[in-house]
Amino acid sequence: MKQNFLDLLPQELRNIINDSYDIVLERAIGRAYKNLAEEEKSKMALVFAKGTDKEKEEFLKKYLQDFPQLFLEEAKRFTAEIKK
């Protein structure tokens, strides 16, 4: 089954889900950035400003192996915030 169940939701709800994902991703990237050395921060800024999605993914794999964990932690925090 290759159906995207988000497509079944009303557009307004899909927008909320997409916005929530963007917030979590931005927070995780911000935390990751703070943990980098200055040279790596410069590389990251360049890649994320002008790089392709593939270049961004490669940067994350090379310099931020813990990014999936950071993303999960931020998702949990965000979920807790919206439950309040």
Buried (B, 14 or more C-beta within 10 A) or exposed (E): EEEEEEEEEEEEEBEEEEEBEEBBBEBBBEBBBEEBEEEBBEBBEEBBEEBEEEEBEEBBEEBBEEBEEBBEBBBEEBEEEEEE
